[in-house]
Amino acid sequence: MKPALVALLGSVVAATAGCGGMTVAAPPPAHPSPPTKHVPCPDGHQRLVGPDALRRFHAVTAVYCTDGQRVYPGQGQWRVLIRKVAVGSVAGLQRYYEQPDERDRPKNGNCFDNLIGLAIPAFVDAQGRWVTPVRWPEDGCGHPLGFPFGHAPPKVRWRVVRVRRVKQLITAPAVAADCPMRWGNTVAWAGPPRDSRTGEPLFTRTPRRVRVCVFRTPADNFAVGTFVRGFRLDASRTKRLLGALTGAGPRRGCPKQRTFAVIAAGPGVGAQVELGGCWRVERPDRLAGTANRAVARSILGGG
């Protein structure tokens, strides 16, 4: 990929990120821009124009919208629609989309199956009229073109003008506990181990503190649980709990339980324990054990 295209992706696509992305702050434009509230988010249903029609259009700003994620204090994590308006380098951005396709490239080269895409904005002129490019200019592989050699890509500056909540992804209690909303109930199928590891530490490196996320499945499907509650344990209760999760493998025929807890020791490192029945434990090494019911119940609660 051309360095110029990489830079363009940085200025156009990276700006579309949600809570993890960055939007370059920009001062107000030297000349007032036309109102853009009436310009719809580009979604393919607006008036689409090709490079020739775009060259005859004199844009002074641009609008585009992108999906993102944001956390609101006390209200959880949401999928949001972020609306942005360009306040700088609009002419350079328009010139990029005015380029014709170059279907003879790459010459004597191979095409790669990497998926590359650009955000397509709606360009707005001084009278508030808008047009949307039908697509980005493409090379012979169907990938976005870079800028011609010797032409630097525009450093487009975008201003966020609206963030609209679309759907709650994670509830406030789950966000506070750093727990997901759903988790697979794999401990429901944990069986007796091939070799006994009774009394051995649950984790290769014993954590000082752990995070607990409790989930419950529907009555008719034990496969996936939904978040119920979550909390963190201090060092003393962590040590007590981990010591209680090292019992021998469970007997055969243990009934599946709807409620289970995930004991998270770190990124990608965890164990599961049923809150009821045989109190089976699925260890990080995928072997099955059991918990000391009295201790586990006192710390994790019951089903």
N, C-alpha and C positions, 0 to 999 in steps of 0.2 A: 504494500500500500504506500502511495506517495506520502512523503512527510507533510505536504500541504493538506492532503485529505485527513491525515491524522490530526492536524491542528484544527481543521474545520469540524471534525467530529468532537474535538474537545470544546469548541465554542458553541456548537449547536446541540449535539446529543447529550454531552455530559451535563449540560444545563437542564436537561429534562429529568434528572434524578430526583427522588423524593427527599426523605429526611436525611439520607446519606449524601446528597449532592450539594453543589455549591452554586449560587447565583451571584454573578459579579455585580456589586453595587455600582450604580451609575448616577452621575449628577443629572439634573433636569436638562432636557434638550434646549439648545439655544433658541429655537423657534417653537412655539406651541404646536403640538401634534394634533391631528384631528381626533374627535371622539372615536373610541373603538369599542364601546360597550355593545353596539349593535352588530359587531362583526362576530359571526359564530365561530366556535372552535373548529379548526379544520378536521373533517372526518370523512372526506371523500364525497360528500353529498353537495358541496358547494359548486360554484362555477369553476371548472377546472380548465386551465389553459396550458398550451404548449409553449416552447421557448420563443417562438415568433411573436405570439400575442403578449408574452411577458415583457419582451423588449420594448414594446410600445406603451407599456404601463409605467408610470412614474411614481414609485412608492416612496413614501416618507416615513413609514413605520411598518411593523409587521406584528402579527399575533399568532401565538400557538399555545396549545394546551397539552399537558402531559399528566399521566397518572403518577402518583407518588404515595408515600405513607408518612403520617405524622402522628405524634403522640401528644394528646391534650391532657394536661394535669387533671386527674380525677375523672377522666372520661375515656381513657383507654387509647388504643392505637387504631387509626382509621385509614382506609384507602381514600385518597383525596384526588380531586381534579385541580391542577394548578394552572392558572391562566397567566401568561406573561406577554409583555409588550416590549418590542425592541426600541431602544432609545439611542442607539449608535450603530454605525457601520451597516446601515440598512442597504445602501447602494451596493456595497460589496457582496452582501448576502444575496441580493437579487441577481447580481451578475453570475454568481455561481449557478443558479437555477436556469439562467438563460443559455448556458452552454448546450450545444447539440451533443447527441450521443456520438461516441467514437467506437463503432462496432468492430473496427479492425484491430483493436487492442485487447489483450496483449499479443504482440506478434511473436510467433514461434514459442509461445509460452503455454503453460498449463493453467487451467482455471481451478480454483479451490472452492470447496463447498462451504466456506465460512459465510455466515449470515451477517451482512452489514446493512444497516439502514440509517437513514437520516430523518430527523424531524422535519416535516414539511409545513412551513408557516403559511398564513394568509397575508399577502402583501396589501397594504392600504395606502391610497393616495391622499392628496391634500383635501379632496372633497369628501373623503370618508368612503369612497368606493373600494371594493376589495376583489382580489382574484387569488386563486390558489393554484400553484403549479401542479400539473397532473402527476408528476413524479420527479425524482432527481435525475440528472444526466447519468447515463450508464456507459460502461466500457463493454468490450466484447464478451465479458463473463457475466454481465448483468449486475456488476458491482458499481457503486457510486464512483464517478470520476473525481479525481483530485483537481486542484487548480493547475492551470498551465504553468510550466516551469518559468520561474522568474516573477511569478505573481503570488504575493503573500495572501493567505486566507484572511478573511475579515475577523476581527476580534469583536464579535457581536456582544453588545451589552443588553441584558434583559432585566426588566423590572416586573416583579410579581405584583399583579393588580388584584388577584382574587384567589382564594383557596376554598374550594367547596367540598364539604364532606360527602362522601358517596356511600361508604359502608364501614361499620365497625368491624375490625379484624380481631382485636384482642381486647377483652374487657379491662377495666381499670384495676380490679384485684389481681388479674393475671399479669398485667404489666408491672404492678408493684412487686409481685412475687417473682418476676422474671420467668414466667412459665408460659408455654404455648397453650392454645385453646384445645388442641386434640393430641392424643398420643396412642400409639398402638399397644394393645394389651397382650404383649407377647408372653408375660408370665403365666397367663391362663393355660398355655400349652407346655409349660416347663415340666419336664419329667425327671425321674430319678437319674442321677449322674452315673456314668460308667465307672468312675472311681470316686472314692469318698474324699472330700476336702473339709471334713468337719473341723471347725476351730480355726481354719486358715483365714487370714485377713481377706476381707471382701475386695479391697482394691490393692493393686500392686504397690502404689504409693498412698499411704493412708492420709486422707485430707484432714486438715484441722477443723474445717467447718463444711457442712453440706447444705444444699438447697433441696427442699421437698416440694413436689408438685403432686397433688392428688387428683385422680380422674375417675369418672364413673361411666360405664357403658350403658346402652339401652338394654332393657330386659330381654329383648329377642335377638341381640347381636353382641357377642363378647369381644369383637375384633378391635374396636377403637373406642377409647374413652374421651369424655369431654371434661374440661377443667372444672373442678369443684372448689379447691382451695390450695393455697401455697404459702410457704413460710420458710425461714432460714433458722437453722439450729446453731446455738452457740457451741463453743469448743467442748464443754462438759457433756451436753446432750448428744452432740455428734459422736463422741467417743462411746457413750453408753449405747446409742442406737447401733453403730457399726458392730459393736461386740455382740449385739443381740441378733444379728443377721447372718450368723455363721454356723447355723445348725445343720444337721445331717440332711441328706436328700429326702424328699417327701415320699410318702407311700404312694402306690399306684391307685388310681381311681379318685384322686382329689377332685371335688366339684369345682368348676370354674366360678370365679368371683367377679362381680360387676365392678367393685371398687378396688383400686390399686394405687400404689404410690411409686413415684419415680424418685430415686435418691441420686441427685446430681452432684458429682464430686468435682466436675470441671467440664470444659467444652468437650462434648463427645464421650464423656466417661460417666457411666451411671449404672444403677441396678434398679430392679423392680421388686416390689413385695406386695403380695395380696393382703388386703385388709379384711381377713375372715377366712373361713374354711380351714385349709391346712396351713395357711400363712406361708405359702411357698415364696421362695426368693429366687429370682433369676439373676445370677451373678454376672459381672462383666465378662468372665471367661465362658459364658453361655452354659455353665453347669447350673444345676438346680440345687437349692438348699431349702432350709426352713428358718423361720424366725422364732425367737423367744416371744410367745404371744403376749405375755403380760407386759414385757418391756416395750415391744413394738406398739401395742395398743395404747400404752400410756403416753407415748411420744407422737405417734402418727394418728391416733384415733381409730375407730372401727369402721366397718363398712356400712 
